[in-house]
């Protein structure tokens, strides 16, 4: 069914329920989708003098804050509450809601990745923010989703046993920066390499040649394996793991760093 036919259906139902007051909509409509379509039909782009007018932001406030999870019995109807949030353009809140459930977290991550690549997700100003946050400069009831935190929490359960798969998810963070201004993808690669000590797997085994490892497939104009190896080696030095650092400096032909 296309949008025009849905709109026509909503108009017919609106005529049918014309005598009913707004507060009774939830009780008399056939289901909550009917209620939502009724609200979308009467939306106004700007507030007017009429108290009956409903703006888009006011509808979002109604769904997220006025009615909220309790009204929609969200714990028992996770699909319904997710859909209602998504259909009103509140993707960040919808994704955070389903991400709380272990069963649906994988779906939340993949939906978030797709929407983020399409630039439809509002992210936080700082990747250290909570998973879902409110920015005082945003219009009400806008939320911001920390996709970096979402990915890291999800990948944490398998990154040690499947670093190749972990890298696939970390690559989606390539356009983000950590609080120190470092590329977040490379930061995650560094943490993974040091925690698993899987240098050969990630960077290759040929001494003097930075390449041949899992990381090679992700090389682009912004970074390559040499850049990642330098970051990891510097971090190893900071942690006092000098033998591992020397091995990596040798890999990128930077023996001078090994003598410092």
PyMOL commands that set and color helices and strands:
alter all, ss='L'
color gray80, all
select helices_A, chain A and resi 3-16+22-28+32-41+56-71+78-87+91-99+105-117+147-155+163-173+184-196+199-203+214-218+225-238+242-251+255-258
alter helices_A, ss='H'
color red, helices_A
select strands_A, chain A and resi 43-44+54-55+132-133+144-145
alter strands_A, ss='S'
color yellow, strands_A
deselect
rebuild
show_as cartoon
